[in-house]
Amino acid sequence: MITYQRENSITVEAFTQLLINSTLAERRPITEPERIAQMLAHANLIVTARLNNKLIGIARSLTDFAFCTYMSDLAIDVEFQKQGIGKELIKQTTLAAPQAKLILLAAPKAVNYYPKIGMVHHNHCYILDDINTLKM
């Protein structure tokens, strides 16, 4: 039976392994455990999916619990994808901050997933990857 819960701490090793198992590793700094540790330490809403205590899914977010929740990572082990785990992690995240709008950037492989579960595409997103590209 899969269990879902909010967790305050996840090990760097478990999170990194899940990123690898989910294919998100190609867009995350998995070779930099210090950055992974910071990512976990500063996320203030982490919802997990576990099977027999094994981490098989995670929704890692930053939220003010009132207006917005940014879901930075939604990672499901590929062995367990297409079973509703991602949808349940999203549901549990929104239940933790019910007044907040859920915002995320879709991974290229997941672009078609979010509209299927009722999320709306938004055209007004901007990303600054490198401070050196900021025009002053």
Legacy VTK file of the C-alpha trace (Angstrom):
# vtk DataFile Version 3.0
C-alpha trace
ASCII
DATASET POLYDATA
POINTS 136 float
0.000 0.000 0.000
1.349 3.422 -0.958
1.398 5.977 1.845
1.418 9.749 1.370
2.657 12.154 3.992
4.280 15.499 4.622
7.895 15.093 5.675
10.322 17.588 7.159
13.519 15.859 6.112
14.543 13.586 3.293
18.089 12.329 2.924
20.181 13.659 0.068
20.817 10.077 -1.006
17.142 9.081 -1.132
16.148 12.259 -2.997
19.019 11.919 -5.472
18.162 8.277 -6.159
14.523 9.201 -6.772
15.586 11.957 -9.180
17.640 9.376 -11.080
14.807 6.824 -11.039
12.305 9.411 -12.270
14.390 10.909 -15.132
14.444 14.359 -13.459
18.157 13.858 -12.773
19.030 15.230 -16.210
17.778 18.668 -15.052
18.900 18.615 -11.417
22.370 19.046 -9.837
22.683 15.407 -8.720
26.495 15.538 -8.786
26.434 18.374 -6.244
25.189 16.908 -2.948
25.628 20.256 -1.187
23.137 21.899 -3.572
20.734 18.972 -3.223
20.961 19.376 0.565
20.133 23.078 0.234
17.209 22.285 -2.058
15.788 19.977 0.591
16.574 22.238 3.542
14.863 25.284 2.071
11.745 23.621 0.692
8.996 24.262 3.208
6.473 21.744 1.881
7.558 18.226 1.010
4.967 15.534 0.328
6.159 12.000 -0.289
4.834 8.729 -1.607
6.340 5.615 -0.084
5.873 1.919 -0.675
7.137 -0.229 2.204
9.055 2.861 3.359
10.854 3.165 -0.015
10.624 6.692 -1.456
8.848 6.315 -4.811
7.506 9.843 -5.279
7.975 13.370 -4.046
6.437 16.801 -4.478
8.944 19.400 -3.264
7.521 22.904 -2.974
8.056 26.404 -1.619
4.932 28.130 -0.356
3.622 31.038 1.694
0.500 28.914 2.405
-1.721 31.889 1.504
-1.215 32.991 -2.089
1.202 30.783 -4.005
2.884 27.403 -3.921
5.731 26.765 -6.345
6.206 23.050 -6.921
9.821 22.764 -7.884
9.937 18.978 -8.164
7.338 16.359 -8.899
9.287 13.137 -9.244
7.852 9.638 -9.508
10.020 6.554 -9.940
9.421 5.390 -13.547
8.520 1.937 -12.232
5.513 3.492 -10.486
4.413 6.104 -13.019
0.922 6.083 -14.544
-0.656 4.868 -11.299
-2.020 8.230 -10.091
0.852 8.917 -7.676
1.730 12.290 -9.224
-1.889 13.370 -9.141
-2.194 12.354 -5.481
1.024 14.201 -4.583
-0.377 17.322 -6.255
-3.659 16.869 -4.376
-1.886 16.459 -1.031
0.248 19.542 -1.745
-2.793 21.671 -2.533
-4.603 20.392 0.575
-1.666 21.589 2.691
-2.048 25.123 1.273
-5.654 25.275 0.024
-5.790 29.051 -0.552
-2.569 29.105 -2.568
-2.364 28.745 -6.331
-0.155 25.858 -7.402
2.525 26.921 -9.882
5.062 24.689 -11.610
7.290 24.435 -14.640
6.698 21.199 -16.527
9.586 18.947 -17.423
9.693 18.422 -21.192
8.506 14.809 -20.836
5.573 15.912 -18.640
4.165 18.815 -20.675
1.153 16.799 -21.805
0.475 15.319 -18.348
-0.662 18.464 -16.532
-3.563 19.449 -18.823
-4.881 15.875 -18.529
-5.284 16.294 -14.761
-6.972 19.683 -15.016
-4.106 22.163 -14.780
-4.178 25.236 -17.017
-1.264 26.268 -19.235
-0.022 29.814 -18.580
1.916 31.785 -21.182
3.375 34.456 -18.921
6.287 32.661 -17.281
9.852 33.962 -17.397
13.091 32.344 -16.260
16.456 33.902 -15.434
19.045 31.101 -15.399
22.120 33.316 -15.128
22.351 36.652 -13.306
24.932 37.751 -15.889
22.215 37.866 -18.540
20.166 40.392 -16.538
20.186 43.705 -18.379
20.619 46.681 -16.094
LINES 1 137
136 0 1 2 3 4 5 6 7 8 9 10 11 12 13 14 15 16 17 18 19 20 21 22 23 24 25 26 27 28 29 30 31 32 33 34 35 36 37 38 39 40 41 42 43 44 45 46 47 48 49 50 51 52 53 54 55 56 57 58 59 60 61 62 63 64 65 66 67 68 69 70 71 72 73 74 75 76 77 78 79 80 81 82 83 84 85 86 87 88 89 90 91 92 93 94 95 96 97 98 99 100 101 102 103 104 105 106 107 108 109 110 111 112 113 114 115 116 117 118 119 120 121 122 123 124 125 126 127 128 129 130 131 132 133 134 135
